[in-house]
Amino acid sequence: MKHTRIQAGLLSLIAVGMLTATQANAFGLDSLKSAAGAALSATAQGGEAAGAENLAEQQDALMQRFNASMNNMLTAQAKTLEATGQNDIASRTLAAAANYAEGAKVDGASLAADTELTSNNQALIQSLLSQSGTLSSANRNTLAAAVPYYQNGLQEGSALSGAFQSWLSNAKGSAGSLLSNPLAAGELTNSITQASAVASKLPNLINAWSGTSQSFLNLANANQVDAGQIQSILAALN
């Protein structure tokens, strides 16, 4: 009976993955779908613990995508701030970005601080529009260097909220079937706790990412800097 419940939960995970396959592949999240298949196979061969281990691997892949998005967006903001002469806050923002590049542990407190940092940066960048005038050639080059970071961060980040919610739904359904395996249940519970902390912050983060990207776009247009595909990415998010 327990094997049947775990299998049903994992089949549900595959169904969700198939429904979102197009979006997942577009943003480099196709690993989620393949991991779901691996989880079902592992459960059939090795039981509940193997299924829980594969769910934990899925969560780890999601966290890597989240860290990449945070690193991209914070780096983009740092370059924008550097281009407008805000070197102190640019350095602080770049240091925050480095934490995600290095895979530092993500918790609720650090997420809240970096969400606030992102929002404050957005407000600062927006205020600089009326103050900066035309940037020098060197600063325009620095501004242009931020474009791929905005693009990658927005593209990857926009897919994460749905991916985290889908994983949480299936992981919580499977956790109840692991009562006979406290070790596997504890590991899965830890994964759920971390994923829940990120999922709760993602809506505000994505709003902040959209806001700061729009402010950057305005600044880039005012200085005749090619902003790439940022406009079309923002339009797709709204």
C-alpha positions, -999 to +999 in steps of 0.1 A: +000+000+000+028+024+008+045+015-024+013+023-043+009+057-026+045+067-034+041+055-070+009+075-074+025+106-061+054+103-085+031+096-114+014+128-105+048+146-106+054+132-141+020+144-152+028+180-140+062+178-156+046+169-190+021+197-188+049+222-182+075+206-204+076+234-230+082+261-203+107+239-185+128+233-216+127+270-225+144+279-192+168+251-187+146+232-163+141+200-183+161+183-156+129+183-135+110+162-159+139+136-162+143+136-125+106+127-120+111+097-143+142+087-124+123+090-091+096+066-104+122+042-116+141+043-083+109+038-063+101+007-083+136-007-078+146+005-043+114+016-025+104+047-006+139+058+004+151+059-032+120+079-042+127+104-015+163+107-025+153+115-061+129+141-049+157+157-029+179+157-060+151+175-078+150+201-051+188+205-053+184+211-091+158+237-084+180+255-059+208+256-084+185+273-109+174+298-082+210+306-072+218+312-108+189+336-112+198+355-080+234+357-091+224+370-126+200+397-113+222+410-085+252+411-109+231+430-134+221+455-108+257+459-096+268+467-131+240+492-136+249+510-103+286+510-112+278+526-146+260+554-127+287+560-102+271+543-072+302+523-065+296+515-028+262+499-033+274+483-065+302+465-045+277+454-018+254+441-045+282+422-062+292+406-029+256+394-024+257+380-060+289+361-052+272+343-024+248+327-048+275+319-073+293+300-046+262+281-036+259+295-001+231+281+020+199+299+014+176+307+043+146+329+051+167+357+066+192+360+037+164+358+012+145+386+029+177+408+030+185+402-007+149+408-017+150+442+001+184+449-015+169+442-049+139+465-042+162+493-029+184+490-059+154+493-082+143+525-065+178+539-067+183+531-104+149+546-112+158+578-093+191+581-112+172+584-145+165+621-138+199+628-125+225+610-145+221+627-179+242+611-207+267+586-195+303+585-206+314+560-233+331+538-206+300+539-184+277+530-214+299+500-220+295+490-183+257+494-187+257+473-218+276+446-200+246+442-177+222+432-205+229+395-206+226+392-169+192+408-169+181+386-197+193+353-182+180+362-147+145+371-160+142+341-183+153+316-157+136+333-127+102+336-144+099+298-146+109+291-110+077+299-091+056+273-108+084+248-107+089+252-069+051+249-063+048+217-084+078+202-066+064+211-031+030+197-040+044+163-049+070+162-022+045+169+005+023+142-009+051+117-007+064+127+027+033+112+044+043+078+030+077+077+046+066+072+082+083+038+082+116+054+072+124+083+096+158+091+080+144+095+045+114+114+059+137+138+077+158+145+046+127+151+025+113+174+053+145+194+052+142+198+015+106+209+018+115+235+044+141+251+022+120+250-009+091+265+010+113+294+022+123+302-014+088+297-029+073+322-003+098+349-014+096+343-052+065+364-060+081+395-044+115+387-059+100+384-094+082+417-090+114+433-079+133+417-108+107+430-132+109+465-117+146+468-117+148+455-153+123+481-164+143+508-147+174+495-164+156+494-198+147+531-194+182+540-184+196+521-214+172+537-238+181+571-225+217+564-233+213+547-266+224+513-252+211+482-269+190+464-243+187+432-262+156+412-256+147+427-222+116+445-235+101+414-250+109+393-219+092+419-196+062+420-219+058+382-217+059+384-179+030+410-177 
